[in-house]
């Protein structure tokens, strides 16, 4: 076997080999307690394209329809599997049909198409050799030209209403010099109990302590695309900037900044300030401070009168609305109304159960705000909710029409007083695009298909729509729809061949009952599936996930994740993704109660072999894997990737930048209390303390640079080895929270296959 830089320890290895892993330059391969089955067909990198019947993948993304509805712009990405090289090309195509036109430099990667309000110009970015430039395409002349500025692709530029000027982020011409550490010994990490900011210590420069990284700061400027002149309006924008929002009249700019680079208060909650810049004078006002948010920023929208901001932020620590465990998408939010003319006046409004990822929408007279509730319960439809600005009252005005149970607000049309909603059935069968009229408060179907809908773009009048449709056998194509026709039409055709479809296999929706509630999931049948035959089955778990959504997830890139699930399908495995809703304070017992009935269902279907069940989970899924094998003996093998098992350990994790991310996760999301408030809960919900009951062989994988989770993975290995369990430690130096290097992905795929083959296919 070719040597790789990997630390491998098994439960029989009693000697200390930590010196080897610390060096990160040698291979520690010990005699395993388990002898892997000999496999003459061990996969190499060159074999992976054959798993999907192709050497590269082409798919569409980043759709932008012109405001007049006449043109559709989109990005076409081509990825070569073995080299992992990706090339992104920009095309524009007439909505009514016609030849696609490629624009932008041919030898560069293109991204982020954005139309001017008058539909006469298209802005895009081109990146080549590490340098980015902005390109303007003129519709009438069919010509392109580059702007002579060091424009950053993020944050994305935004057109002003006059269609002549752009608000852009410019890299400063001269950055302040960054002190060099040189050859001197790094200063020690020194914190006090009151330190929540990074800082310089002892006069030494330590990059991770700097709250202001000069190379990350930027200037806001307004560029006239006709003359090429730029006017700087704000300088040295904080590098902890997240996103910005331009007022409808183009005179004000609001942006949020987290307080220090991923800085937290004592409870490890991410706090944000919101600033407003007057584009005429360049003056900046702090209009809201210490709003609870997330590392993803805010969904903020200006009122039509350009005076107020509606922001969906986080809820405070004492909120008991019980978001599901471990998934930031499902944590509920709270609406705040900010009066930008009276800095500091911030008014919370409505319930603390709003979707954090649905943009709030003002009605036409700014008297009400519309948004949707958080999908905090699987099978319970999200609601369109109306917040009355005068009274603060919240009114549920509509639910998605059956069978669409979950939704995301994807955009709005002020001229029609509408918002656009993509809905998905929890069974995973269909996706639907709706327009919701704020006056009539009714849904209007726009497009429907047996696919997931993403990257939605609507014309200014809300008459023409373009989006990307994705399915398990469709990597992503642009579809278009016109209001009133009720039909959608495929614009691009990056379709798979029949041979590729057969190699990728079939996915089916599954449903089951848990305490009177219907849960859903997706089972991926192996390539060699025959009805009536049972197959070894691997259950992938991640709390908060909707496994039903995997029905339309495209997995045709054999090396897009830590390892290749496609290799398992090709080797006769079924893969099961269950819905996995949990609440604050839920632990191993509740995890098993959610997952096991779903397994019973796929066994009853005649697909899963009850004597050949495996489980895999990464990150929070690794925690769930430890929980399941501590609660049940039904699994014959398990892989816990970058997981944790001891909540006391994660709660005390300290990063080099002084933050304690896991403490915030435990105390504000997972458990809802600190270990001093409820010590018994932390013990109860730590599978570590039930490891003596484990009978399932476990492969523990992690990246050596994954901080607390690398330590937690080793901690779990030591405990299981101490208890005499069958366990192997697999650490990849140079890898973090996920496996990124192709050679390591190939190695992990082979080791995972060998591990499950050993226990789920013993006769082979």
Order of alpha helices (4+ residues) and beta strands (2+ residues): beta-alpha-beta-alpha-beta-beta-beta-beta-beta-beta-beta-beta-beta-beta-beta-beta-beta-beta-beta-beta-beta-beta-beta-beta-beta-beta-beta-beta-beta-beta-beta-beta-beta-beta-beta-beta-alpha-beta-beta-beta-alpha-beta-alpha-beta-alpha-beta-alpha-alpha-alpha-beta-alpha-beta-alpha
